[in-house]
């Protein structure tokens, strides 16, 4: 049973950061010299790309009917990718079999969140130097959602991922089962920030490109945030 208020969320300017490596150039672009070579590489990519497999109905937890198509306009592939690509262990409100579109009401919250997670990964690998550039994606998100605002003590919001992630993933599964579109919750890594975990692609109405930011780690310290444009 979901014991949280339900709200009709409708916000035209939510913020998400995506590595510029996924935005500015297709992954296979440096690997081909002409259209014939590109066609071969596209065919190979289709065998392993979760986005393409999802669109073909070959993923267990994502239906091709719920994914966006080119008619959506700019950003449709980024939205689909958010739901079909996952990390080992999942994230706060998604497991390994299905992703979610995470966003925030302020770009500062996004910077704090991605900075935290990348810092953790760098420490795990022993890296002390790193520069990653992110592109801001602005999305209009609307749908019936559960609000956890003011409920910082909930298990699903525990800063310890070993506690918060399993609880959050269970909650998200229950919400999807009831047809809800997402979860509004206080940012765990940015005091005062508000995040949105969108659980269904059809809750995303429009995507536009915003500014770029560079996050720099040097000598084991960081990130320093540099506004690019």
C-alpha positions as CSV (number, residue, x, y, z in Angstrom):
1,X,0.0,0.0,0.0
2,X,1.3,3.4,-1.0
3,X,1.1,5.8,2.0
4,X,2.1,9.0,0.4
5,X,0.1,11.9,-1.0
6,X,-0.7,11.8,-4.8
7,X,-0.3,14.9,-6.8
8,X,-0.9,16.0,-10.4
9,X,2.7,17.0,-11.2
10,X,3.1,19.4,-14.2
11,X,6.5,21.2,-14.6
12,X,7.7,22.5,-17.9
13,X,11.3,23.1,-16.8
14,X,12.9,20.1,-15.0
15,X,16.6,19.6,-15.3
16,X,18.7,16.5,-16.1
17,X,22.4,16.2,-16.9
18,X,23.7,13.8,-19.5
19,X,27.4,13.2,-20.4
20,X,28.2,15.1,-23.5
21,X,29.7,11.9,-24.9
22,X,26.1,10.5,-25.3
23,X,24.8,13.8,-26.8
24,X,27.3,15.3,-29.2
25,X,28.4,12.3,-31.2
26,X,27.0,8.8,-31.8
27,X,29.2,6.1,-30.2
28,X,30.1,4.5,-33.5
29,X,30.9,7.8,-35.4
30,X,34.7,7.5,-35.0
31,X,34.6,4.0,-36.4
32,X,33.4,4.4,-39.9
33,X,34.4,6.3,-43.0
34,X,31.4,5.9,-45.3
35,X,27.7,4.9,-45.4
36,X,28.5,1.3,-46.1
37,X,30.7,0.9,-43.1
38,X,28.1,2.8,-41.0
39,X,25.4,0.3,-42.1
40,X,27.5,-2.6,-41.0
41,X,28.2,-1.1,-37.6
42,X,24.5,-0.1,-37.1
43,X,23.6,-3.8,-37.6
44,X,26.2,-4.9,-35.1
45,X,25.0,-2.3,-32.6
46,X,21.4,-3.5,-32.9
47,X,22.5,-6.9,-31.5
48,X,23.7,-5.5,-28.2
49,X,22.1,-2.0,-27.8
50,X,19.6,-2.1,-25.0
51,X,17.8,0.9,-26.6
52,X,17.4,-0.9,-29.9
53,X,16.5,-4.2,-28.2
54,X,13.9,-2.4,-26.1
55,X,12.3,-0.9,-29.2
56,X,12.3,-4.4,-30.8
57,X,10.5,-5.9,-27.8
58,X,13.4,-8.0,-26.6
59,X,13.7,-6.7,-23.0
60,X,11.8,-8.4,-20.2
61,X,10.7,-5.3,-18.3
62,X,10.3,-2.6,-21.0
63,X,7.5,-2.8,-23.6
64,X,8.2,-1.3,-27.0
65,X,4.7,0.2,-27.0
66,X,5.6,2.5,-24.1
67,X,8.8,3.8,-25.6
68,X,8.9,7.1,-27.5
69,X,9.3,7.3,-31.3
70,X,10.9,9.8,-33.6
71,X,7.6,11.7,-33.8
72,X,8.2,12.9,-30.3
73,X,11.0,15.2,-31.6
74,X,14.3,16.1,-30.0
75,X,15.4,13.9,-27.2
76,X,13.3,10.8,-27.8
77,X,16.3,8.5,-27.9
78,X,17.6,10.0,-24.6
79,X,14.3,9.3,-22.9
80,X,14.2,5.7,-24.2
81,X,17.8,5.2,-23.2
82,X,17.0,6.2,-19.6
83,X,14.5,3.4,-19.3
84,X,16.5,0.6,-21.0
85,X,20.0,1.2,-19.8
86,X,20.6,0.5,-16.1
87,X,23.6,0.0,-13.8
88,X,24.4,-3.1,-11.7
89,X,22.2,-3.0,-8.6
90,X,19.9,-0.3,-10.1
91,X,19.4,3.1,-8.7
92,X,17.2,4.6,-5.9
93,X,13.9,4.0,-7.8
94,X,14.7,1.5,-10.4
95,X,16.2,-2.0,-10.5
96,X,18.5,-3.7,-13.0
97,X,15.7,-4.6,-15.5
98,X,14.2,-1.2,-16.0
99,X,15.5,2.4,-15.7
100,X,13.9,5.7,-14.9
101,X,14.3,9.4,-16.0
102,X,15.8,11.2,-13.0
103,X,15.5,15.0,-13.0
104,X,15.4,17.9,-10.6
105,X,13.7,21.2,-10.2
106,X,17.1,23.0,-10.2
107,X,20.3,22.3,-12.2
108,X,22.3,22.8,-9.0
109,X,20.6,19.7,-7.6
110,X,21.6,17.8,-10.7
111,X,25.2,18.9,-10.3
112,X,25.4,17.8,-6.7
113,X,23.9,14.4,-7.5
114,X,26.1,13.6,-10.5
115,X,29.1,15.0,-8.6
116,X,28.5,12.7,-5.7
117,X,28.1,9.6,-7.8
118,X,31.1,10.2,-10.0
119,X,33.3,11.1,-7.0
120,X,32.3,7.7,-5.5
121,X,33.2,5.9,-8.7
122,X,36.6,7.7,-9.0
123,X,37.4,6.7,-5.4
124,X,36.5,3.1,-6.1
125,X,38.9,3.0,-9.1
126,X,41.6,5.0,-7.4
127,X,41.5,7.8,-9.9
128,X,42.5,11.3,-8.8
129,X,42.2,13.2,-12.1
130,X,39.1,13.5,-14.2
131,X,37.2,15.9,-16.4
132,X,33.6,15.1,-17.5
133,X,31.4,17.5,-19.5
134,X,27.6,17.3,-19.1
135,X,24.8,18.7,-21.2
136,X,21.7,20.0,-19.5
137,X,18.4,18.6,-20.8
138,X,15.3,20.5,-20.0
139,X,12.1,18.4,-19.9
140,X,8.4,19.0,-19.5
141,X,7.2,16.3,-17.1
142,X,3.6,15.8,-16.2
143,X,1.6,12.9,-14.6
144,X,0.0,11.5,-11.4
145,X,2.9,11.1,-8.9
146,X,3.5,10.3,-5.3
147,X,5.1,13.1,-3.3
148,X,7.7,12.2,-0.6
149,X,8.5,15.9,0.0
150,X,8.9,16.4,3.7
151,X,9.4,12.7,4.3
152,X,13.2,12.7,4.5
153,X,13.2,9.9,7.2
154,X,11.7,7.3,4.8
155,X,13.8,4.2,4.3
156,X,13.8,4.8,0.5
157,X,15.6,8.1,1.1
158,X,18.4,6.7,3.3
159,X,21.8,8.1,2.1
160,X,23.2,4.6,2.5
161,X,22.5,3.0,-0.9
162,X,22.4,-0.5,0.7
163,X,19.4,0.6,2.6
164,X,17.8,3.3,0.4
165,X,18.0,1.5,-3.0
166,X,16.2,-1.7,-2.1
167,X,13.4,0.2,-0.3
168,X,13.1,2.7,-3.2
169,X,13.0,0.0,-5.9
170,X,10.2,-1.8,-4.1
171,X,8.2,1.4,-3.8
172,X,8.7,2.2,-7.5
173,X,7.5,-1.3,-8.5
174,X,4.3,-0.8,-6.4
175,X,3.7,2.6,-8.0
176,X,4.1,1.3,-11.5
177,X,1.7,-1.5,-10.6
178,X,-0.9,1.2,-9.8
179,X,-0.2,3.1,-13.0
180,X,1.5,6.1,-11.3
181,X,3.9,8.2,-13.3
182,X,6.7,8.9,-10.8
183,X,8.0,10.0,-7.5
184,X,8.8,13.5,-6.3
185,X,11.3,13.4,-3.4
186,X,13.8,15.6,-1.5
187,X,17.3,15.3,-2.9
188,X,19.5,13.1,-0.9
189,X,22.8,14.8,-2.0
190,X,21.6,18.4,-2.2
191,X,20.0,20.0,0.9
192,X,16.8,21.8,-0.1
193,X,16.7,20.3,-3.6
194,X,13.8,18.4,-5.1
195,X,14.1,15.5,-7.5
196,X,11.7,13.6,-9.7
197,X,12.0,9.9,-10.7
198,X,9.8,9.5,-13.8
199,X,8.7,5.9,-14.1
200,X,7.0,6.0,-17.4
201,X,8.2,7.5,-20.7
202,X,4.8,9.0,-21.6
203,X,5.1,11.4,-18.6
204,X,7.8,13.2,-20.5
205,X,6.2,15.7,-22.9
206,X,9.1,17.6,-24.4
207,X,12.9,17.8,-24.2
208,X,15.2,20.7,-25.1
209,X,18.9,21.2,-24.8
210,X,20.3,23.7,-22.3
211,X,23.7,24.7,-21.1
212,X,26.9,22.6,-20.7
213,X,28.9,22.1,-17.5
214,X,32.4,20.7,-17.0
215,X,33.1,18.9,-13.7
216,X,36.8,18.7,-12.9
217,X,38.6,16.6,-10.3
218,X,42.3,17.4,-9.6
219,X,44.6,15.9,-7.1
220,X,41.8,13.8,-5.6
221,X,39.7,16.9,-4.9
222,X,36.6,18.1,-6.6
223,X,34.4,18.4,-8.4
224,X,35.0,22.0,-9.5
225,X,32.0,23.0,-11.6
226,X,32.8,25.1,-14.7
227,X,29.9,26.7,-16.7
228,X,30.8,26.1,-20.4
229,X,27.9,27.8,-22.3
